[in-house]
Amino acid sequence: LADQAQEVAGRAFEALYAFLQDSERLWSMGEQAVGIFWDPGSLAPPGPRKDRLRQIALDLNGTLMKRLRAHPPVGGELSADEWLFEGLGELWFQQELNMEPQEWLVAGCLQVLQHFGGRMQELVGYSAEKLQAVPQNEMCDLLMRVWTLERSYVCGLFEGSAQPPRLEFGIREVLAEIRRRPLVE
């Protein structure tokens, strides 16, 4: 069954890649589309499957970056936080795919972070004082957004550039808020 599973998986990857040739579909998924291919690709043994998944991830990353570059980081059609989170995701995958970080992308992410001055209300929709008011159904999204920001700082995505402003709170405070709440069934 292993050979059949490999064949079916390969066809599924190609079908999804063909589906994402529609730029609106790709844009609606954003950088997550790159991860659909590179997450399993990074775990694949060296060989044709790994090479193909990397090629697809590079292509999708390039397409998304062209579209993101067409928008200013602040004051454009995209909200600044939407631009930032797409930009941070693309920057992450550039690192994962061993690409040189695009200077305009690093500068754009830093511009948005400096524009908001580390204020989490603007970056993720909640200040530290309002964490207790986060609805249960928004907690996972908040956790992921804060994790994305903190990961970008900790993993050196801005290495060699101006340091971004300090965030008002991080994943620690979000996890503490989750722990404080009763479990729901």
ABEGO torsion letter per residue (X at the ends): XAAAAAAAAAAAAAAAAAAAABAAAAAAAEAAAAAAAAAAAAABBBEAAAAAAAAAAAAAAAAAAAAAAABBABGBABBAAAAAAAAAAAAAAAAAAGBBBBAAAAAAAAAAAAAAGGBAAAAAGBBAAAAAABBAAAAAAAAAAAAAAAAAAAAGAABGBBBBBBBABBAAAAAAAAAABBBBX
